[in-house]
Amino acid sequence: MSIKLAKGQKISLSKEAPDLSDLMVGLGWSVNKKKNKRRGLFGGIEHDYDLDASVIMCVDDRFVSGDDLVYYGKKHHKSGSVWSTGDDLTGGAVGDCETVMIKLDKVPEKYNRLVVVVNIYQAHSRKQDFGQVENAFIRLVNQKTNQEIARYNLSENYEGMTAMIFGELYRRNGEWKFNAMGQARDVASLNALCDEYR
């Protein structure tokens, strides 16, 4: 049975799913465009909401190289342990909008933290933010058994925020754990979000 996580809750994946090696991280959301109150009196060009999932891979809790970012522009990490299945340009799909695959037993030992983030592409110029995003979630699935291990539904009001730290996988004492974070940021780009971990 899947664990429903609250914000800030941490679980041990090693205990919840012994022998877990192939993990799928699914992220989903829908967009309520009627909530966008900043389109102007006379409307204007309406853009799709392009939300992008990425993984920031940290060494000793720090992002040390651009090679350690998995995102729509570089879908595979050089180690072969983390990859994105692709970029959903509109969101709102039933189920997962984007997925990230992680072979936990193949993640090089030097990486102790994998931060899963989502940012809105060109959010500032398009006047889009997470205040218009609904039903956002992150879920962890044992890929070998297709069993959902845990799910975290983000439910706060994130108006004005353009990026979200959904959660992080971290390694401690030989165990992989997960922290449901749900921390919003107002940043201009994915690079600016990565700077928090430099």
N, C-alpha and C positions, 0 to 999 in steps of 0.2 A: 504494500500500500504506500502511495506517495506521501511524503511529508509536506504539509503546507507550512511554509516558512513565514515568519514575521520579519520586519525590517531589523537588521542587526543580528539576526539569529545565525548561529554557526552550527554546522554538523560535520561529522567525520564521514567522508565517503567510504573510507576503509572499513568502518564498522557497519554502515548502512548497506553497503554492497560489497561484501568480501570478494576478493579476486577481480575487482573491477579494473578493466584495462582500457576498453574502448568506450569513451564517453561522448555523447552528443549533447551539446548545449543548444537548446531551442529558444529563440526569442520571438515574441509576437506582440502585435499592437494593432490598433485601428485608429483612424483619424476622423475627428468630427470637425469638418471645415466650417461649420456654422459658428464654432467658438472663436474663429479668427476675427477679432473685432478691429483689427488694424489695417484693413485693406483700403481704407480711404473712402471719402464721400462718394466718389464716382467709380468705385471699384478698381479695376486694373487687371493686369495679367495674373491669372490664377495658376500657380505651379503645383505639380504633384508634390507630395511630401515624400522625399527620398531619405529614409532613415537607414543608416549604415552601421552594422555591427562589426566590431573590431576586437582584437585581443592584444593587450599590451603585456609582453613577457618580460618579467623583471628578474634581475640578478641581485641578490641581497636587497630586495625591495626597491630596486632602482632600475629605470629604463635607461639602458646604456648605449643602445645602438638602434638605428632605424631598421636594421635587419630583423629586429625582434618585435616588429609590429606586423600583425596579420590583419589585413583589411581588404576592401574591394579592389585596390590597386595592386596588391601582392597577397594572393590568396593562400599561399603555402609557405610555412616556415621552412628554413633550410634544413632543419633537423628531421623534417617529415612527421613531426609529432602533433602539429596543429595546422588545421586548414579550414578555410571558409568554403561553403558549398556554392556561394554566389551572392549576387546583389539583387534584392527585391526593390525595384525602383518606385513602387507605389504603396506597399504595405496593405494591411487590411485583409490579408488572406485568412481563410479558416485554418486555425492551427498555427504552426510556426511560419513566420515571415522570413526569417533567416536562421541558418544553423551553422554551428562551428563544431568540427570534429576534433577530439583530442585523444591521442593514444598516451594515456598517463604513464605507462611503463616505458615509453620512448622519450619522454621529456627529459632533456639532458639535466644532469644533477645540479648544474649551476643555477638553473631557473627555479626560484622558490615561490614565485607568485605569478599567476595568470589573471589579469584584470579584464573582465568582459564589459565593454562600453558600447554605447549607441549614441551617435550624433546625427543631427539633421543636416543634410548637405545644403550648403549656402543658406543657412537658417536666417542670418541677419539680413541679407539682401532680399530674401523672399518673405521676410516678416513672418516667419514660422517659429513655433516653439512647442515645448512639450505640454503646454496648457491645452493644445488642441489634440493631443494624443491620449487615447483611452485604452483601457483593457490591456495595458502593457504587462508582460510577464517574462520571466526566465524560468526554464525548466531543465532539469538534468535527467538524462535517459541513459540507461545501460544499453549500449548499442547491440550487444550480443544477445540480450534477452528481450529487447524492446520494452523493458519495464521502466516506467518513470520513477526515479528515486525521490526527487524533491521538486517543488514548484514554489516560486515567489511571485505573487501578484502585487504590482506597484499600484498604490491607490491614492497617493497624495496629489495635491494640486501643484503642478510644476510650471505654472504660467511664467513666461519670461525666460525659461531655461531652455538651452539649445542642445544640451548633451546630458547623458545619464550614465553613471557608473552602476550597472545593474548588479554586479556581484564579482567575487573573486575566488579563484581556486588557489589555495596555498598549501605548501608542503611543510609539515612540522613533525619532527621525530619519526620520519619515515612514512607518515600518513598524509594522504591528501584530504583536505578539508574544504568546505565551502562557506563563504560568508555572504549572506543576502544584504546588499548595501543600499540600493535605491537612493543614491546621492546625486542630486542634480547640479548642473553647472551652466553658467552662461559664458560660453567661449565661442570664438569666431571660427575655430577649425579643430580638426582632430589633432593636429600638431600641438595646439595650445593645451589640449587635454593631456597629451603625453607629457608636456612640460611639468605637470604636477608630480610626475614620478621620476624626474631626472635628478 
